[in-house]
């Protein structure tokens, strides 16, 4: 008689959550996009209207690479649009940050601090819309390791590029996603993020703790983000924590 087949390998629970998240967004009509873990500061920060002297760009918050010493940045025409937006607002109607632009800072290689770098690249490639894009992947931040913080974690990022897209559409999309992921109660609270306005924080109800738990942030990209890329329609955007979904699923 033959022996009973043994299948010792199992799919890791966290991988299951990733695949479920991916399936939900695909079922909602989104296209998955990716980008390298090593990203230029241009795409990680500058294109998202994060000022070049912002504290998040300092060595204590962001991992920078010694090799390569610099990265390639896009066509000079696009860089010029971003530069003008930072310095004086460019064509956006904003006054910008009033800081002197530094090309060297744009070229600094970093471990991406958010998967929004993939979203902004997708927007730059297809600024006219319509389009729905998402990215799931690891991001890296120079955190002090404790029970709530690690230097690497997984982020879910997404954007909707569509004429007449509204803030209500954003909330509805997030509500649909969390409903499909099995959450019964969620709420949205006003928030602040450098590259979205208006902005919200997303919370779900923890029945065990009888309290609300923050899951991520969302908003509508500011004109200082979209106009330099040649985008003239609203862009709904969000960044959500994958580990927090897994924490609920596996108690």
C-alpha positions as CSV (number, residue, x, y, z in Angstrom):
1,X,0.0,0.0,0.0
2,X,1.2,3.5,-0.8
3,X,1.6,6.0,2.0
4,X,-0.9,8.7,2.7
5,X,0.0,11.9,0.8
6,X,1.3,14.6,3.1
7,X,1.1,18.3,2.1
8,X,3.1,20.2,4.8
9,X,3.3,23.5,2.9
10,X,0.6,26.0,3.8
11,X,-0.1,29.5,2.5
12,X,0.9,32.1,5.1
13,X,-2.1,33.8,6.6
14,X,-0.7,37.2,5.7
15,X,-0.3,36.2,2.1
16,X,-4.0,35.1,2.1
17,X,-5.0,38.6,3.2
18,X,-2.8,40.1,0.4
19,X,-4.5,37.9,-2.2
20,X,-7.9,38.6,-0.9
21,X,-7.2,42.4,-1.0
22,X,-5.9,42.0,-4.5
23,X,-9.0,40.1,-5.6
24,X,-11.4,42.7,-4.1
25,X,-9.8,45.6,-6.0
26,X,-9.7,43.6,-9.2
27,X,-13.4,42.8,-8.8
28,X,-14.1,46.5,-8.4
29,X,-12.5,47.3,-11.7
30,X,-9.0,48.4,-10.6
31,X,-5.7,47.7,-12.4
32,X,-2.7,46.7,-10.3
33,X,0.5,48.7,-10.7
34,X,3.9,48.3,-9.2
35,X,7.1,50.2,-8.7
36,X,10.6,49.4,-7.4
37,X,11.4,49.3,-3.7
38,X,14.2,51.8,-4.5
39,X,12.6,55.0,-5.6
40,X,13.9,58.5,-6.5
41,X,13.0,61.3,-4.1
42,X,11.4,63.0,-7.1
43,X,8.6,60.4,-7.3
44,X,8.5,59.6,-3.6
45,X,8.3,63.2,-2.5
46,X,8.6,66.0,-5.1
47,X,5.8,64.8,-7.4
48,X,3.5,64.6,-4.4
49,X,4.2,68.3,-3.5
50,X,6.1,67.4,-0.4
51,X,8.5,70.3,0.2
52,X,12.2,69.6,-0.1
53,X,12.8,70.7,3.5
54,X,9.9,68.6,5.0
55,X,10.9,66.7,8.2
56,X,9.7,63.4,6.7
57,X,12.6,63.7,4.2
58,X,15.3,63.8,6.8
59,X,17.6,61.0,7.6
60,X,15.9,60.2,10.8
61,X,12.7,59.3,9.0
62,X,13.7,58.0,5.6
63,X,16.2,55.4,4.4
64,X,18.6,56.8,1.8
65,X,21.0,54.6,-0.3
66,X,24.7,55.3,-0.8
67,X,24.7,53.1,-3.9
68,X,23.6,54.2,-6.4
69,X,24.4,57.8,-5.4
70,X,21.7,59.2,-7.5
71,X,18.7,58.2,-9.6
72,X,17.4,59.1,-13.0
73,X,14.5,61.6,-13.0
74,X,11.9,62.2,-15.7
75,X,12.0,64.4,-18.8
76,X,13.2,68.0,-18.1
77,X,9.8,69.4,-19.0
78,X,8.1,67.5,-16.2
79,X,10.8,68.3,-13.7
80,X,10.4,72.0,-14.6
81,X,6.7,71.9,-14.0
82,X,7.2,70.3,-10.6
83,X,10.0,72.8,-9.7
84,X,7.8,75.8,-10.5
85,X,5.0,74.4,-8.5
86,X,7.2,74.0,-5.5
87,X,8.9,77.4,-5.8
88,X,5.9,79.7,-6.7
89,X,2.9,77.5,-7.4
90,X,3.4,77.4,-11.2
91,X,0.1,77.2,-13.1
92,X,-1.9,75.8,-10.1
93,X,-3.1,79.1,-8.5
94,X,-1.1,78.2,-5.4
95,X,1.9,80.2,-4.0
96,X,3.9,77.0,-3.7
97,X,6.4,76.5,-0.8
98,X,8.6,79.4,-1.6
99,X,11.7,77.2,-1.3
100,X,14.7,77.1,-3.7
101,X,14.5,73.9,-5.8
102,X,17.5,71.5,-5.5
103,X,18.0,68.9,-8.3
104,X,20.3,66.9,-6.2
105,X,17.6,66.3,-3.6
106,X,15.2,65.1,-6.3
107,X,17.8,62.5,-7.5
108,X,18.5,61.0,-4.0
109,X,17.7,57.3,-4.0
110,X,15.4,56.2,-1.2
111,X,13.6,53.1,0.0
112,X,10.1,54.1,-0.9
113,X,8.2,55.4,2.2
114,X,4.8,54.7,0.6
115,X,3.2,52.9,-2.3
116,X,1.8,56.2,-3.5
117,X,5.0,56.4,-5.5
118,X,3.4,53.7,-7.8
119,X,0.1,55.7,-7.9
120,X,1.8,58.9,-8.9
121,X,3.7,57.2,-11.6
122,X,0.5,55.7,-13.0
123,X,-1.1,59.1,-13.0
124,X,1.9,60.6,-14.8
125,X,1.6,57.9,-17.5
126,X,-2.2,58.3,-17.9
127,X,-3.1,61.8,-16.7
128,X,-6.2,62.1,-18.9
129,X,-8.1,59.3,-17.3
130,X,-10.4,57.6,-16.8
131,X,-8.4,55.0,-14.7
132,X,-8.5,53.1,-11.5
133,X,-5.2,51.8,-10.1
134,X,-4.0,50.1,-6.9
135,X,-0.7,48.8,-5.5
136,X,0.1,46.5,-2.6
137,X,3.6,46.2,-1.3
138,X,6.2,46.9,1.4
139,X,7.2,50.4,2.4
140,X,10.1,51.4,4.6
141,X,10.4,54.1,7.3
142,X,13.1,54.8,9.8
143,X,11.0,54.1,12.8
144,X,12.1,53.3,16.3
145,X,11.0,49.6,16.7
146,X,8.4,49.0,19.3
147,X,5.2,47.1,19.7
148,X,3.4,49.4,17.3
149,X,6.2,50.3,14.8
150,X,8.5,48.4,12.4
151,X,10.9,49.8,9.8
152,X,9.0,47.9,7.1
153,X,5.3,47.3,6.6
154,X,2.7,46.6,3.9
155,X,0.6,49.4,2.4
156,X,-2.4,49.4,0.1
157,X,-2.5,52.4,-2.2
158,X,-5.1,53.3,-4.8
159,X,-6.3,56.2,-7.0
160,X,-9.3,56.9,-9.2
161,X,-8.8,59.3,-12.1
162,X,-12.2,60.3,-13.4
163,X,-14.1,63.4,-14.6
164,X,-16.7,64.5,-12.0
165,X,-15.3,62.1,-9.4
166,X,-16.4,63.4,-6.0
167,X,-15.5,63.1,-2.3
168,X,-18.7,61.0,-1.9
169,X,-17.3,58.6,-4.5
170,X,-14.1,58.3,-2.5
171,X,-16.0,57.4,0.7
172,X,-18.3,55.0,-1.2
173,X,-15.3,53.2,-2.7
174,X,-13.6,52.8,0.7
175,X,-16.9,51.7,2.3
176,X,-17.3,49.1,-0.5
177,X,-13.7,47.8,0.0
178,X,-14.0,47.4,3.7
179,X,-17.4,45.8,3.4
180,X,-16.0,43.2,1.0
181,X,-13.2,42.6,3.5
182,X,-15.7,41.7,6.1
183,X,-16.0,44.9,8.2
184,X,-19.5,45.8,9.3
185,X,-18.9,49.2,10.9
186,X,-16.6,52.0,9.7
187,X,-16.4,55.8,9.8
188,X,-14.5,58.7,8.3
189,X,-13.0,61.5,10.3
190,X,-11.4,64.8,9.0
191,X,-7.6,64.5,8.5
192,X,-4.6,66.2,7.0
193,X,-2.1,64.9,4.5
194,X,0.4,67.1,2.5
195,X,-0.9,66.1,-0.9
196,X,-4.7,65.7,-0.5
197,X,-7.4,68.2,0.3
198,X,-10.0,67.5,1.6
199,X,-8.6,64.5,3.6
200,X,-10.0,61.9,5.8
201,X,-8.9,59.2,8.2
202,X,-10.6,55.8,7.9
203,X,-11.7,53.9,11.0
204,X,-13.3,50.5,11.6
205,X,-15.0,49.3,14.8
206,X,-13.2,46.8,17.0
207,X,-15.9,44.9,18.9
208,X,-13.4,43.3,21.2
209,X,-11.9,46.6,22.4
210,X,-15.2,48.4,21.8
211,X,-13.4,51.2,20.1
212,X,-12.5,52.6,16.7
213,X,-9.2,51.7,15.1
214,X,-7.5,53.8,12.4
215,X,-6.9,51.9,9.2
216,X,-5.5,54.5,6.8
217,X,-5.9,57.9,5.1
218,X,-7.5,59.2,2.0
219,X,-8.4,62.4,0.1
220,X,-8.5,64.1,-3.2
221,X,-5.1,65.0,-4.8
222,X,-4.4,68.7,-4.6
223,X,-4.0,70.7,-7.8
224,X,-0.3,71.1,-7.0
225,X,-0.1,67.3,-7.6
226,X,-2.3,66.9,-10.6
227,X,-1.8,70.0,-12.8
228,X,2.0,69.6,-13.2
229,X,1.3,66.1,-14.5
230,X,-1.1,67.4,-17.1
231,X,-4.2,66.0,-15.3
232,X,-7.3,68.2,-15.3
233,X,-9.8,65.8,-13.6
234,X,-10.2,64.9,-9.9
235,X,-8.0,62.1,-8.5
236,X,-9.3,60.2,-5.5
237,X,-6.5,58.7,-3.5
238,X,-5.9,56.5,-0.4
239,X,-3.2,54.6,1.5
240,X,-4.3,51.8,3.9
241,X,-2.6,49.4,6.3
242,X,-2.6,45.8,5.3
243,X,-1.3,44.5,8.7
244,X,-4.3,46.1,10.5
245,X,-6.7,44.2,8.3
246,X,-4.8,41.0,9.2
247,X,-4.8,41.9,12.9
248,X,-8.6,41.9,12.9
249,X,-8.9,38.8,10.8
250,X,-6.7,36.7,13.0
251,X,-7.5,38.4,16.3
